[in-house]
Each structure stands twice: as C-alpha cells, then as structure tokens.
Amino acid sequence: MIVVDTNVIAYLYLPGPHTAAAEALLERHPHWCAPLLWRSEWRNILAGHLRRGTLTLEQAIALQREAEALMAAGEHDVDSEAVLRLVAESNCTAYDCEFVALARALKVALVTMDQQLLKVFGDTAIALDAS
C-alpha cells in the first residue's frame, strides 16, 4: 500500500513522460491510497483538458470513472489537526499536506513528483521515478 498524489493518478491516465513510471508503480504497488481531495483535484485536471480540447466530455467522464474505480478502496478522510500541523511546519498548501498526513497516518510512503513535498517531507515523500 502507498499514498499517491493526484498527479501520479493523472500520469497513469493521461499519456506523458511519467506514464510508464506510473504504470510500473501500479504493477509493483497495486493498492493506491489518497485523501478524498484527490477527486476534486483530478476533476480539475480533467477540466483543464476539456477546456484545451485535448479530451472530449465523454473521454473525461470515462477517465473519471476509471480512476474512481482504481481508488475506491483507498480513499480516506484525513485528520484536520494533522494537516494543519504540517502546514504550520512548512510552506506547503493544506491540499498537499493532506497527502502527507495520510501517508504518515497509514505509515506508508507518499509517491509524488512535487519537488516541494519531496524537499520538505523527504521522510515521507518519495519521487515517482525513484519508487
């Protein structure tokens, strides 16, 4: 089991330079977890693709459903106090700190490509390309 940030989920479903690494990660660690926030962030990524015309509405809906199916067993509420404590000790957003808080609560790694998270929370966060 690992925690993944929303960009790792996006790399899995939207072809790009990190897609192969996300696919390999899923093979090695098939149980992905994330705070419920991932859904809103993922919808926002899909919205950007809709607006740029790189996805149709039907494609975006299909990708949303597929990602929800993948993550269904791994969605978690996050302790607000833990998130705020992480915010207080860093310059990271509360959104990003949700992923760190969840990884720490579950005692697993957070896989991300977010350089700030990797730098500030190196005890918890590992890079996708190093996982």
C-alpha positions in Angstrom: 0.0 0.0 0.0 1.2 3.5 -0.9 -0.3 7.0 -1.0 -0.1 8.7 -4.3 -0.8 12.3 -5.1 -3.3 13.3 -7.8 -0.6 14.0 -10.3 0.6 10.4 -10.1 -3.0 9.3 -10.9 -3.0 11.8 -13.8 0.3 10.3 -15.1 -1.4 6.9 -15.2 -4.4 8.0 -17.2 -3.1 10.9 -19.3 -0.2 9.8 -21.5 3.0 11.7 -21.0 6.6 11.5 -19.9 5.8 9.9 -16.5 3.1 7.5 -17.7 5.5 4.5 -17.9 6.7 5.1 -14.3 3.1 5.4 -13.0 2.2 2.1 -14.8 5.3 0.4 -13.3 4.4 1.7 -9.8 0.9 0.3 -10.1 2.3 -3.1 -11.0 4.6 -3.1 -8.0 2.1 -1.5 -5.6 -1.4 -2.2 -6.8 -3.1 -0.7 -3.6 -3.1 3.1 -4.0 -4.5 5.4 -1.4 -5.3 9.1 -1.3 -7.3 11.6 0.7 -10.8 12.2 -0.7 -9.5 15.5 -2.0 -7.9 13.6 -4.9 -11.3 13.5 -6.7 -11.6 17.3 -6.8 -8.1 17.7 -8.0 -8.5 15.1 -10.6 -11.7 16.7 -11.9 -9.8 20.0 -12.1 -7.1 18.3 -14.2 -9.8 16.9 -16.5 -11.5 20.3 -16.7 -8.3 21.8 -18.0 -8.1 19.1 -20.7 -11.7 19.7 -21.6 -11.1 23.5 -21.9 -8.0 22.9 -24.1 -9.8 20.5 -26.3 -7.4 17.6 -25.6 -10.2 15.5 -24.2 -13.9 15.2 -25.1 -16.5 15.3 -22.4 -17.1 11.6 -22.9 -13.4 10.8 -22.5 -13.2 12.9 -19.4 -16.2 11.1 -17.8 -14.7 7.7 -18.7 -11.4 8.6 -17.2 -13.1 9.9 -14.0 -15.0 6.6 -13.7 -11.9 4.5 -14.3 -9.8 6.5 -11.7 -12.6 6.3 -9.2 -12.8 2.5 -9.7 -9.0 2.3 -9.1 -9.1 4.4 -6.0 -12.4 3.2 -4.5 -10.8 1.0 -1.8 -8.1 3.5 -1.0 -10.0 6.7 -0.3 -9.6 8.2 3.2 -10.6 11.0 5.4 -7.7 12.9 6.8 -7.3 14.3 10.3 -7.6 18.1 10.1 -5.3 18.7 13.0 -2.5 16.7 11.4 -2.9 18.6 8.2 -2.8 22.0 10.0 0.3 20.9 11.9 2.1 20.0 8.7 1.0 23.4 7.2 2.5 25.2 10.2 5.8 23.5 9.8 6.1 24.0 6.0 5.2 26.4 3.2 3.1 23.6 1.6 -0.6 24.0 0.8 -3.2 22.3 3.0 -4.1 20.3 -0.1 -0.6 18.9 -0.4 -0.4 18.4 3.4 -3.4 16.1 3.2 -1.4 13.6 1.2 1.5 13.8 3.7 -0.8 13.4 6.7 -2.5 10.4 5.2 0.8 8.7 4.3 2.0 9.3 7.9 -1.2 8.0 9.4 -1.0 4.9 7.3 2.7 4.6 7.9 3.5 4.3 4.2 5.3 6.4 1.6 3.7 9.2 -0.4 4.7 8.9 -4.1 4.8 12.3 -5.8 6.8 14.4 -8.3 6.1 17.6 -6.3 9.6 19.0 -5.6 8.5 21.0 -2.6 6.9 17.9 -1.0 10.0 15.9 -1.7 12.2 18.5 -0.2 10.2 19.4 2.9 8.8 15.9 3.7 11.7 13.7 2.5 11.0 11.4 5.4 7.6 10.6 3.9 7.6 11.5 0.2 9.5 9.7 -2.5 9.8 10.6 -6.2 7.8 8.6 -8.7 10.9 7.9 -10.7 12.7 6.6 -7.6 9.9 4.4 -6.2 
